[in-house]
Amino acid sequence: MSDTLKIAFIKARWHSEIVDQALVGFQERMTQEGTPHQIDSFDVPGAFEMPLLAKKLGASGKYDAVVCAALVVDGGIYRHDFVAAAVVDGLMQAQMETGVPTYSVSLTPHHFQPTEEHISFYTDHFVKKGAEAADAVLMVAKLEV
């Protein structure tokens, strides 16, 4: 592991008030763990745009890890599970092609509604998932390969 972990954090802008909490949880955990780190944040319109940017950032040689966060919901017009599958497959392909670990903090609830109860639940859940992503980044970074 290098002295300072350099991490690219990609955030989809759909439901940004919820998705941004993944970065909050991620930053909090990285600070708690005391690992020197630099996080560069990138915004994209939606989840579908994350894999290409993840691939470009991984291929740049600037980052030790790429983390991607999105909330893919059923909008009633399209099948969100197809979008979610394409995104996860794309992120896997990006990390396999670049050799840079790429993490997904992308949630795909079946029945999300913009009610206070759902917004509150998913806001808290994204903080937790961001912290879990930081744990995964740190665990993989410590591997001797």
DSSP file (Angstrom, degrees, kcal/mol; ACC not computed):
  #  RESIDUE AA STRUCTURE BP1 BP2  ACC     N-H-->O    O-->H-N    N-H-->O    O-->H-N    TCO  KAPPA ALPHA  PHI   PSI    X-CA   Y-CA   Z-CA
    1    1 A M              0   0    0      0, 0.0     4,-0.1     0, 0.0   141,-0.1   0.000 360.0 360.0 360.0 133.4    0.0    0.0    0.0
    2    2 A S        -     0   0    0      2,-0.1     3,-0.1     1,-0.1    62,-0.0  -0.177 360.0-101.6 -68.6 168.9    1.3    3.4   -0.9
    3    3 A D  S    S+     0   0    0      1,-0.2     2,-0.5    32,-0.0    -1,-0.1   0.910 111.0  29.2 -59.5 -44.3    1.8    6.1    1.7
    4    4 A T  S    S-     0   0    0     31,-0.1     2,-0.4    33,-0.0    33,-0.3  -0.975  82.8-134.1-122.0 122.1   -1.4    7.9    0.7
    5    5 A L  E     -a   37   0A   0     31,-2.5    33,-2.9    -2,-0.5     2,-0.6  -0.596  17.6-152.5 -73.0 127.3   -4.3    6.1   -0.8
    6    6 A K  E     -a   38   0A   0     -2,-0.4    58,-3.1    31,-0.2    59,-1.3  -0.912  18.5-176.7-105.6 119.3   -5.6    7.9   -3.8
    7    7 A I  E     -ab  39  65A   0     31,-3.1    33,-2.8    -2,-0.6     2,-0.5  -0.954  21.1-152.5-125.0 130.7   -9.3    7.3   -4.3
    8    8 A A  E     -ab  40  66A   0     57,-2.4    59,-3.1    -2,-0.4     2,-0.5  -0.882  15.2-163.6 -95.6 130.3  -11.7    8.4   -7.0
    9    9 A F  E     -ab  41  67A   0     31,-3.0    33,-2.8    -2,-0.5     2,-0.4  -0.952   2.1-164.2-121.4 111.4  -15.3    8.6   -5.8
   10   10 A I  E     -ab  42  68A   0     57,-3.4    59,-2.7    -2,-0.5     2,-0.4  -0.809   5.4-169.5 -99.0 131.5  -18.0    8.8   -8.5
   11   11 A K  E     -ab  43  69A   0     31,-2.9    33,-2.3    -2,-0.4     2,-0.2  -0.980  16.9-137.3-126.1 127.4  -21.5    9.9   -7.5
   12   12 A A  E     -a   44   0A   0     57,-2.5    34,-0.2    -2,-0.4     7,-0.1  -0.573  14.2-140.3 -75.7 144.5  -24.6    9.7   -9.7
   13   13 A R  S >  S+     0   0    0     31,-1.8     3,-1.5    32,-0.3     2,-0.3   0.632  70.2 105.0 -87.8 -14.9  -26.8   12.8   -9.4
   14   14 A W  T 3  S+     0   0    0     31,-0.6    57,-0.4     1,-0.3     5,-0.2  -0.539 104.4   0.7 -63.3 128.5  -30.2   11.1   -9.4
   15   15 A H  T >> S+     0   0    0     -2,-0.3     4,-2.5     3,-0.1     3,-1.7   0.898  86.5 170.3  57.2  44.0  -31.3   11.4   -5.8
   16   16 A S  H <>  +     0   0    0     -3,-1.5     4,-2.7     1,-0.3     5,-0.2   0.803  67.0  64.5 -57.9 -33.5  -28.1   13.2   -5.0
   17   17 A E  H 34 S+     0   0    0      1,-0.2    -1,-0.3     2,-0.2     4,-0.1   0.791 114.3  33.8 -63.0 -25.3  -29.2   14.2   -1.5
   18   18 A I  H X4 S+     0   0    0     -3,-1.7     3,-1.5     2,-0.1     4,-0.3   0.879 117.8  50.8 -90.1 -50.4  -29.2   10.5   -0.6
   19   19 A V  H >X S+     0   0    0     -4,-2.5     3,-2.1     1,-0.3     4,-0.6   0.857 100.3  64.5 -60.0 -38.6  -26.3    9.3   -2.8
   20   20 A D  H >X S+     0   0    0     -4,-2.7     4,-1.4     1,-0.3     3,-0.5   0.739  87.6  71.9 -59.5 -22.0  -23.9   12.0   -1.4
   21   21 A Q  H <> S+     0   0    0     -3,-1.5     4,-2.5     1,-0.2    -1,-0.3   0.742  85.1  66.3 -67.7 -21.7  -24.2   10.4    2.0
   22   22 A A  H <> S+     0   0    0     -3,-2.1     4,-2.3    -4,-0.3    -1,-0.2   0.912 102.0  47.3 -63.8 -40.8  -22.1    7.4    0.7
   23   23 A L  H <X S+     0   0    0     -4,-0.6     4,-2.9    -3,-0.5     5,-0.2   0.881 109.6  54.1 -66.9 -37.3  -19.2    9.8    0.4
   24   24 A V  H  X S+     0   0    0     -4,-1.4     4,-2.5     2,-0.2    -2,-0.2   0.956 112.2  43.2 -59.7 -50.9  -19.9   11.2    3.9
   25   25 A G  H  X S+     0   0    0     -4,-2.5     4,-2.1     1,-0.2    -2,-0.2   0.881 114.3  51.6 -62.4 -38.8  -19.8    7.7    5.4
   26   26 A F  H  X S+     0   0    0     -4,-2.3     4,-2.4    -5,-0.2    -2,-0.2   0.945 111.7  45.6 -63.3 -49.5  -16.7    6.8    3.3
   27   27 A Q  H  X S+     0   0    0     -4,-2.9     4,-2.3     1,-0.2     5,-0.2   0.906 111.5  52.8 -62.6 -42.4  -14.8    9.9    4.4
   28   28 A E  H  X S+     0   0    0     -4,-2.5     4,-2.5    -5,-0.2    -1,-0.2   0.926 111.6  45.4 -59.8 -45.6  -15.8    9.4    8.1
   29   29 A R  H  X S+     0   0    0     -4,-2.1     4,-2.4     2,-0.2    -2,-0.2   0.908 111.2  51.8 -67.3 -41.6  -14.5    5.8    8.1
   30   30 A M  H  X>S+     0   0    0     -4,-2.4     5,-1.0     1,-0.2     4,-0.9   0.904 112.5  46.7 -61.0 -40.0  -11.3    6.6    6.3
   31   31 A T  H ><5S+     0   0    0     -4,-2.3     3,-0.6     2,-0.2    -2,-0.2   0.912 110.7  52.3 -67.5 -42.9  -10.6    9.4    8.9
   32   32 A Q  H 3<5S+     0   0    0     -4,-2.5    -2,-0.2     1,-0.2    -1,-0.2   0.890 108.5  51.1 -58.7 -40.3  -11.5    7.0   11.8
   33   33 A E  H 3<5S-     0   0    0     -4,-2.4    -1,-0.2    -5,-0.1    -2,-0.2   0.690 103.2-135.7 -74.7 -18.2   -9.0    4.4   10.5
   34   34 A G  T <<5 +     0   0    0     -4,-0.9    -3,-0.2    -3,-0.6    -2,-0.1   0.628  49.4 149.8  76.0  13.2   -6.3    7.0   10.3
   35   35 A T      < -     0   0    0     -5,-1.0    -1,-0.3     1,-0.1     2,-0.1  -0.677  54.0-114.8 -80.4 126.5   -5.0    5.9    6.9
   36   36 A P        +     0   0    0      0, 0.0   -31,-2.5     0, 0.0     2,-0.3  -0.406  53.2 162.7 -59.7 132.1   -3.6    8.8    4.9
   37   37 A H  E     -a    5   0A   0    -33,-0.3     2,-0.4    -2,-0.1   -31,-0.2  -0.990  37.1-152.1-152.8 156.8   -5.8    9.3    1.9
   38   38 A Q  E     -a    6   0A   0    -33,-2.9   -31,-3.1    -2,-0.3     2,-0.5  -0.996  16.6-163.8-130.7 126.9   -6.9   11.7   -0.8
   39   39 A I  E     -a    7   0A   0     -2,-0.4     2,-0.5   -33,-0.2   -31,-0.2  -0.956   3.4-166.8-115.9 122.2  -10.4   11.5   -2.3
   40   40 A D  E     -a    8   0A   0    -33,-2.8   -31,-3.0    -2,-0.5     2,-0.4  -0.940  15.9-148.0-105.4 126.3  -11.3   13.1   -5.5
   41   41 A S  E     -a    9   0A   0     -2,-0.5     2,-0.4   -33,-0.2   -31,-0.2  -0.775  14.2-173.6-100.9 137.9  -15.0   13.4   -6.1
   42   42 A F  E     -a   10   0A   0    -33,-2.8   -31,-2.9    -2,-0.4     2,-0.4  -0.994  10.6-150.0-130.5 134.7  -16.6   13.2   -9.6
   43   43 A D  E     -a   11   0A   0     -2,-0.4   -31,-0.2   -33,-0.2   -33,-0.1  -0.870  14.3-178.8-106.5 138.5  -20.3   13.7  -10.4
   44   44 A V  E     -a   12   0A   0    -33,-2.3   -31,-1.8    -2,-0.4     6,-0.1  -0.911  37.9-111.9-128.4 158.5  -22.1   12.0  -13.3
   45   45 A P  S    S-     0   0    0      0, 0.0   -31,-0.6     0, 0.0   -32,-0.3   0.921  88.3 -18.8 -57.8 -47.3  -25.7   12.4  -14.4
   46   46 A G  S >  S-     0   0    0    -34,-0.2     3,-1.1   -33,-0.2     4,-0.3  -0.868  75.8 -83.1-151.0-178.9  -26.8    8.8  -13.5
   47   47 A A  G >  S+     0   0    0     -2,-0.3     3,-1.8     1,-0.3    25,-0.1   0.836 116.9  66.6 -61.8 -34.7  -25.6    5.3  -12.6
   48   48 A F  G 3  S+     0   0    0      1,-0.3     4,-0.3     2,-0.2    -1,-0.3   0.763  98.3  54.0 -61.8 -25.0  -25.3    4.4  -16.3
   49   49 A E  G <> S+     0   0    0     -3,-1.1     4,-1.2     1,-0.2    -1,-0.3   0.538  88.7  82.4 -85.7  -7.2  -22.5    6.9  -16.8
   50   50 A M  H <> S+     0   0    0     -3,-1.8     4,-2.9    -4,-0.3     5,-0.2   0.914  80.8  57.4 -68.4 -45.0  -20.4    5.5  -13.9
   51   51 A P  H  > S+     0   0    0      0, 0.0     4,-2.4     0, 0.0    -1,-0.2   0.890 106.2  48.2 -59.2 -42.1  -18.6    2.5  -15.6
   52   52 A L  H  > S+     0   0    0     -4,-0.3     4,-2.4     2,-0.2    -2,-0.2   0.932 115.2  44.8 -65.0 -43.7  -17.0    4.5  -18.4
   53   53 A L  H  X S+     0   0    0     -4,-1.2     4,-2.9     2,-0.2     5,-0.3   0.901 111.6  53.9 -65.9 -39.1  -15.7    7.2  -16.0
   54   54 A A  H  X S+     0   0    0     -4,-2.9     4,-2.6     1,-0.2    -2,-0.2   0.914 110.1  47.8 -59.4 -42.1  -14.5    4.4  -13.6
   55   55 A K  H  X S+     0   0    0     -4,-2.4     4,-2.6    -5,-0.2    -2,-0.2   0.931 112.8  47.5 -64.6 -45.8  -12.6    2.8  -16.5
   56   56 A K  H  X S+     0   0    0     -4,-2.4     4,-1.0     2,-0.2    -2,-0.2   0.912 114.5  46.2 -63.0 -42.8  -11.0    6.1  -17.5
   57   57 A L  H  <>S+     0   0    0     -4,-2.9     5,-0.6     2,-0.2     6,-0.5   0.906 113.6  49.0 -67.5 -41.2  -10.0    7.0  -13.9
   58   58 A G  H ><5S+     0   0    0     -4,-2.6     3,-1.0    -5,-0.3    -2,-0.2   0.911 111.7  49.1 -62.3 -42.1   -8.6    3.5  -13.3
   59   59 A A  H 3<5S+     0   0    0     -4,-2.6    -1,-0.2     1,-0.2    -2,-0.2   0.680  94.3  76.6 -71.9 -17.5   -6.6    3.7  -16.5
   60   60 A S  T 3<5S-     0   0    0     -4,-1.0    -1,-0.2    -3,-0.4    -2,-0.2   0.740  94.4-134.8 -66.8 -21.8   -5.2    7.1  -15.7
   61   61 A G  T < 5S+     0   0    0     -3,-1.0    -3,-0.1    -4,-0.4    -1,-0.1   0.513  79.5 105.1  79.3   3.7   -2.8    5.6  -13.2
   62   62 A K      < +     0   0    0     -5,-0.6     2,-0.4     1,-0.0    -4,-0.1   0.635  68.2  63.0 -89.3 -16.0   -3.7    8.3  -10.6
   63   63 A Y        -     0   0    0     -6,-0.5   -56,-0.2    -5,-0.2    -2,-0.1  -0.876  51.4-162.6-124.9 145.5   -5.9    6.2   -8.3
   64   64 A D  S    S+     0   0    0    -58,-3.1     2,-0.3    -2,-0.4   -57,-0.2   0.645  87.9   8.3 -88.0 -20.1   -5.5    3.1   -6.0
   65   65 A A  E     -b    7   0A   0    -59,-1.3   -57,-2.4    35,-0.1     2,-0.4  -0.988  59.7-147.5-158.5 153.2   -9.2    2.6   -6.0
   66   66 A V  E     -bc   8 102A   0     35,-2.3    37,-3.0    -2,-0.3     2,-0.4  -0.998  15.0-167.9-126.2 128.5  -12.4    3.8   -7.6
   67   67 A V  E     -bc   9 103A   0    -59,-3.1   -57,-3.4    -2,-0.4     2,-0.4  -0.959   3.5-164.8-118.4 134.9  -15.7    3.9   -5.6
   68   68 A C  E     -bc  10 104A   0     35,-2.7    37,-3.9    -2,-0.4     2,-0.4  -0.971   3.4-170.8-125.0 133.0  -19.1    4.4   -7.3
   69   69 A A  E     +bc  11 105A   0    -59,-2.7   -57,-2.5    -2,-0.4     2,-0.3  -0.977  16.8 145.6-128.2 135.6  -22.3    5.4   -5.7
   70   70 A A  E     - c   0 106A   0     35,-1.3    37,-2.2    -2,-0.4     2,-0.5  -0.986  38.7-138.1-159.1 156.4  -25.9    5.5   -7.1
   71   71 A L  E     - c   0 107A   0    -57,-0.4     2,-0.7    -2,-0.3    37,-0.2  -0.956  22.7-168.5-119.4 108.2  -29.5    4.9   -6.2
   72   72 A V        +     0   0    0     35,-2.7     2,-0.3    -2,-0.5    -2,-0.0  -0.869  15.0 179.8-102.4 110.5  -31.2    3.1   -9.1
   73   73 A V        -     0   0    0     -2,-0.7     2,-0.9    35,-0.1    37,-0.1  -0.725  38.0 -99.7-114.0 160.3  -34.9    3.2   -8.6
   74   74 A D        -     0   0    0     35,-0.6     5,-0.1    -2,-0.3    -2,-0.0  -0.672  34.6-176.3 -77.3 106.4  -37.9    1.9  -10.5
   75   75 A G        -     0   0    0     -2,-0.9    -1,-0.2     3,-0.3     4,-0.1   0.423  42.9-116.7 -86.7   2.6  -39.2    4.9  -12.3
   76   76 A G  S    S+     0   0    0      2,-0.5     3,-0.1     1,-0.1    -2,-0.1   0.293 103.7  72.8  83.5 -11.9  -42.2    3.1  -13.7
   77   77 A I  S    S+     0   0    0      1,-0.2     2,-0.3     0, 0.0    -1,-0.1   0.778 102.2  21.4-103.3 -36.3  -41.0    3.6  -17.3
   78   78 A Y  S    S-     0   0    0      0, 0.0     2,-1.0     0, 0.0    -2,-0.5  -0.823  86.6 -96.5-128.7 166.9  -38.0    1.2  -17.5
   79   79 A R    >>  -     0   0    0     -2,-0.3     3,-1.3     1,-0.2     4,-1.2  -0.759  29.7-162.8 -86.8 105.8  -36.8   -1.9  -15.7
   80   80 A H  H 3> S+     0   0    0     -2,-1.0     4,-2.8     1,-0.3     5,-0.2   0.752  85.5  67.1 -63.0 -23.5  -34.3   -0.6  -13.1
   81   81 A D  H 3> S+     0   0    0      2,-0.2     4,-2.2     1,-0.2    -1,-0.3   0.843  98.5  52.2 -67.7 -30.5  -32.9   -4.1  -12.7
   82   82 A F  H <> S+     0   0    0     -3,-1.3     4,-2.3     2,-0.2    -1,-0.2   0.919 111.3  46.4 -67.5 -43.1  -31.6   -3.9  -16.3
   83   83 A V  H  X S+     0   0    0     -4,-1.2     4,-2.4     2,-0.2    -2,-0.2   0.943 113.0  49.5 -62.7 -47.4  -29.9   -0.6  -15.6
   84   84 A A  H  X S+     0   0    0     -4,-2.8     4,-2.5     1,-0.2     5,-0.2   0.907 111.3  48.9 -60.1 -43.1  -28.5   -1.9  -12.3
   85   85 A A  H  X S+     0   0    0     -4,-2.2     4,-2.6     1,-0.2     5,-0.2   0.909 111.0  50.0 -63.7 -42.2  -27.1   -5.1  -13.9
   86   86 A A  H  X S+     0   0    0     -4,-2.3     4,-2.3     2,-0.2    -1,-0.2   0.896 112.0  48.8 -63.1 -39.8  -25.5   -3.1  -16.8
   87   87 A V  H  X S+     0   0    0     -4,-2.4     4,-2.5     2,-0.2    -2,-0.2   0.948 113.0  44.9 -66.1 -49.6  -23.9   -0.8  -14.2
   88   88 A V  H  X S+     0   0    0     -4,-2.5     4,-2.3     1,-0.2    -2,-0.2   0.912 114.6  49.2 -64.0 -42.2  -22.5   -3.5  -12.0
   89   89 A D  H  X S+     0   0    0     -4,-2.6     4,-2.4    -5,-0.2    -1,-0.2   0.915 111.8  50.2 -61.0 -42.0  -21.3   -5.5  -15.1
   90   90 A G  H  X S+     0   0    0     -4,-2.3     4,-2.3    -5,-0.2    -2,-0.2   0.881 109.8  49.5 -64.4 -39.2  -19.6   -2.3  -16.4
   91   91 A L  H  X S+     0   0    0     -4,-2.5     4,-2.1     2,-0.2    -1,-0.2   0.892 111.1  49.8 -67.7 -38.8  -17.9   -1.6  -13.1
   92   92 A M  H  X S+     0   0    0     -4,-2.3     4,-2.2     2,-0.2    -2,-0.2   0.927 111.4  48.9 -63.5 -43.8  -16.6   -5.2  -13.0
   93   93 A Q  H  X S+     0   0    0     -4,-2.4     4,-2.3     1,-0.2     5,-0.2   0.904 108.6  54.4 -61.9 -41.8  -15.3   -4.9  -16.6
   94   94 A A  H  X S+     0   0    0     -4,-2.3     4,-2.0     1,-0.2     6,-0.3   0.920 111.0  44.0 -60.1 -44.8  -13.6   -1.6  -15.7
   95   95 A Q  H  X S+     0   0    0     -4,-2.1     4,-2.2     1,-0.2    -1,-0.2   0.871 112.9  51.3 -72.1 -33.7  -11.7   -3.0  -12.8
   96   96 A M  H  < S+     0   0    0     -4,-2.2    -1,-0.2     1,-0.2    -2,-0.2   0.875 114.4  43.9 -67.9 -35.9  -10.7   -6.1  -14.8
   97   97 A E  H  < S+     0   0    0     -4,-2.3    -2,-0.2    -5,-0.2    -1,-0.2   0.814 124.5  32.8 -79.0 -30.6   -9.4   -4.1  -17.7
   98   98 A T  H  < S-     0   0    0     -4,-2.0    -2,-0.2    -5,-0.2    -3,-0.2   0.697  93.8-132.3 -99.4 -21.2   -7.5   -1.5  -15.6
   99   99 A G     <  +     0   0    0     -4,-2.2    -3,-0.1     1,-0.3    -4,-0.1   0.559  67.2 125.3  77.7   7.3   -6.4   -3.6  -12.6
  100  100 A V  S    S-     0   0    0     -6,-0.3    -1,-0.3    -5,-0.2    -2,-0.2  -0.889  70.1-112.5-101.9 122.7   -7.7   -0.9  -10.3
  101  101 A P        -     0   0    0      0, 0.0   -35,-2.3     0, 0.0     2,-0.4  -0.274  34.3-163.8 -55.4 132.4  -10.2   -2.1   -7.6
  102  102 A T  E     -c   66   0A   0    -37,-0.2     2,-0.3   -11,-0.1   -35,-0.2  -0.986   2.0-161.4-126.5 126.2  -13.6   -0.7   -8.3
  103  103 A Y  E     -c   67   0A   0    -37,-3.0   -35,-2.7    -2,-0.4     2,-0.5  -0.824   7.1-144.1-114.5 144.6  -16.3   -0.7   -5.7
  104  104 A S  E     +c   68   0A   0     -2,-0.3   -35,-0.2   -37,-0.2   -37,-0.0  -0.932  21.6 172.7-113.2 124.7  -20.0   -0.3   -6.0
  105  105 A V  E     +c   69   0A   0    -37,-3.9   -35,-1.3    -2,-0.5     2,-0.6  -0.509  40.8 138.2-115.5  56.7  -22.2    1.5   -3.4
  106  106 A S  E     -c   70   0A   0    -37,-0.2     2,-0.4   -35,-0.1   -35,-0.2  -0.918  34.9-165.4-111.9 118.7  -25.2    1.2   -5.8
  107  107 A L  E     -c   71   0A   0    -37,-2.2   -35,-2.7    -2,-0.6    -2,-0.1  -0.811   9.1-168.4-106.2 144.8  -28.5    0.3   -4.3
  108  108 A T        -     0   0    0     -2,-0.4   -35,-0.1   -37,-0.2   -37,-0.1  -0.601  11.3-172.3-131.3  70.7  -31.5   -0.8   -6.3
  109  109 A P        -     0   0    0      0, 0.0   -35,-0.6     0, 0.0     3,-0.4  -0.348  19.4-144.3 -66.3 145.4  -34.6   -0.8   -4.1
  110  110 A H  S    S+     0   0    0      1,-0.2   -30,-0.1   -37,-0.1   -29,-0.0   0.778  93.3  28.9 -78.8 -27.2  -37.7   -2.3   -5.6
  111  111 A H  S    S+     0   0    0      2,-0.1     2,-0.3   -38,-0.0    -1,-0.2  -0.181  75.1 158.4-132.4  44.1  -40.2    0.0   -4.0
  112  112 A F        +     0   0    0     -3,-0.4   -38,-0.1     2,-0.1   -39,-0.0  -0.515  12.0 177.8 -70.6 132.7  -38.5    3.4   -3.4
  113  113 A Q        -     0   0    0     -2,-0.3     2,-2.8     2,-0.1     5,-0.2  -0.987  40.5-114.0-130.5 143.5  -40.9    6.3   -3.1
  114  114 A P  S    S+     0   0    0      0, 0.0     2,-0.2     0, 0.0    -2,-0.1  -0.236  70.6 133.1 -75.9  55.8  -39.8    9.9   -2.3
  115  115 A T  S  > S-     0   0    0     -2,-2.8     4,-3.0     1,-0.1     5,-0.3  -0.655  72.1-109.7 -99.3 160.8  -41.5    9.8    1.1
  116  116 A E  H  > S+     0   0    0     -2,-0.2     4,-2.6     1,-0.2     5,-0.2   0.895 118.5  53.5 -56.2 -41.6  -39.9   11.0    4.3
  117  117 A E  H  > S+     0   0    0      2,-0.2     4,-2.2     1,-0.2    -1,-0.2   0.931 113.9  40.0 -61.9 -47.1  -39.7    7.5    5.6
  118  118 A H  H  > S+     0   0    0     -5,-0.2     4,-2.8     2,-0.2     5,-0.3   0.912 115.5  51.0 -69.9 -42.4  -37.9    6.2    2.5
  119  119 A I  H  X S+     0   0    0     -4,-3.0     4,-2.3     1,-0.2    -2,-0.2   0.934 113.1  46.0 -60.7 -45.6  -35.6    9.2    2.1
  120  120 A S  H  X S+     0   0    0     -4,-2.6     4,-2.2    -5,-0.3     5,-0.2   0.926 113.8  48.7 -62.3 -46.5  -34.6    9.0    5.8
  121  121 A F  H  X S+     0   0    0     -4,-2.2     4,-2.3    -5,-0.2    -2,-0.2   0.944 115.8  41.8 -60.5 -49.6  -34.0    5.2    5.6
  122  122 A Y  H  X S+     0   0    0     -4,-2.8     4,-2.3     2,-0.2    -1,-0.2   0.823 110.4  57.1 -72.8 -30.3  -31.9    5.4    2.4
  123  123 A T  H  X S+     0   0    0     -4,-2.3     4,-1.3    -5,-0.3    -1,-0.2   0.958 112.9  41.0 -60.9 -49.6  -30.0    8.5    3.5
  124  124 A D  H  X S+     0   0    0     -4,-2.2     4,-1.9     1,-0.2    -2,-0.2   0.888 113.7  54.4 -63.3 -40.0  -28.9    6.6    6.7
  125  125 A H  H  X S+     0   0    0     -4,-2.3     4,-2.7     1,-0.2    -1,-0.2   0.868 104.3  53.8 -66.4 -36.1  -28.2    3.4    4.7
  126  126 A F  H  X S+     0   0    0     -4,-2.3     4,-2.3     2,-0.2    -1,-0.2   0.856 105.5  53.8 -67.8 -33.8  -25.9    5.2    2.2
  127  127 A V  H  X S+     0   0    0     -4,-1.3     4,-2.0     2,-0.2    -2,-0.2   0.948 111.9  45.6 -60.7 -47.3  -23.8    6.5    5.1
  128  128 A K  H  X S+     0   0    0     -4,-1.9     4,-2.2     1,-0.2    -2,-0.2   0.922 113.0  49.1 -61.6 -45.7  -23.5    2.9    6.3
  129  129 A K  H  X S+     0   0    0     -4,-2.7     4,-2.1     1,-0.2    -1,-0.2   0.849 108.1  54.6 -66.1 -34.0  -22.7    1.6    2.9
  130  130 A G  H  X S+     0   0    0     -4,-2.3     4,-2.0     2,-0.2    -1,-0.2   0.917 108.5  48.5 -63.1 -42.8  -20.1    4.3    2.4
  131  131 A A  H  X S+     0   0    0     -4,-2.0     4,-2.1     1,-0.2    -2,-0.2   0.897 110.5  51.3 -63.5 -40.5  -18.3    3.2    5.6
  132  132 A E  H  X S+     0   0    0     -4,-2.2     4,-2.1     1,-0.2    -1,-0.2   0.870 107.3  53.3 -65.3 -35.8  -18.4   -0.4    4.4
  133  133 A A  H  X S+     0   0    0     -4,-2.1     4,-2.7     2,-0.2    -1,-0.2   0.903 107.0  51.9 -64.9 -40.1  -16.9    0.6    1.1
  134  134 A A  H  X S+     0   0    0     -4,-2.0     4,-2.6     1,-0.2    -2,-0.2   0.916 108.1  52.0 -61.5 -42.4  -14.0    2.3    3.0
  135  135 A D  H  X S+     0   0    0     -4,-2.1     4,-2.4     1,-0.2    -1,-0.2   0.916 111.1  47.5 -58.6 -43.1  -13.5   -0.9    4.9
  136  136 A A  H  X S+     0   0    0     -4,-2.1     4,-2.5     2,-0.2     5,-0.3   0.913 110.7  50.9 -66.2 -43.0  -13.3   -2.8    1.7
  137  137 A V  H  X S+     0   0    0     -4,-2.7     4,-2.5     1,-0.2    -2,-0.2   0.936 113.0  46.1 -58.9 -47.1  -10.9   -0.3    0.1
  138  138 A L  H  X S+     0   0    0     -4,-2.6     4,-1.4     2,-0.2    -2,-0.2   0.895 111.7  51.3 -64.4 -40.8   -8.6   -0.6    3.1
  139  139 A M  H  < S+     0   0    0     -4,-2.4     4,-0.5    -5,-0.2     3,-0.3   0.940 114.3  42.3 -62.6 -47.4   -8.8   -4.3    3.2
  140  140 A V  H >< S+     0   0    0     -4,-2.5     3,-1.2     1,-0.2    -2,-0.2   0.888 110.0  57.8 -67.7 -38.4   -7.8   -4.7   -0.4
  141  141 A A  H 3< S+     0   0    0     -4,-2.5    -1,-0.2    -5,-0.3    -2,-0.2   0.806 103.8  54.1 -62.6 -28.5   -5.2   -2.0   -0.2
  142  142 A K  T 3< S+     0   0    0     -4,-1.4    -1,-0.3    -3,-0.3    -2,-0.2   0.593  83.8 109.3 -82.8 -10.6   -3.4   -4.0    2.5
  143  143 A L    <   -     0   0    0     -3,-1.2     2,-0.8    -4,-0.5    -3,-0.0  -0.431  66.3-138.5 -67.4 137.9   -3.2   -7.2    0.5
  144  144 A E              0   0    0      1,-0.2    -1,-0.1    -2,-0.1    -2,-0.1  -0.868 360.0 360.0 -96.3 107.3    0.3   -8.1   -0.7
  145  145 A V              0   0    0     -2,-0.8    -1,-0.2     0, 0.0    -2,-0.0   0.381 360.0 360.0-122.3 360.0   -0.1   -9.3   -4.3
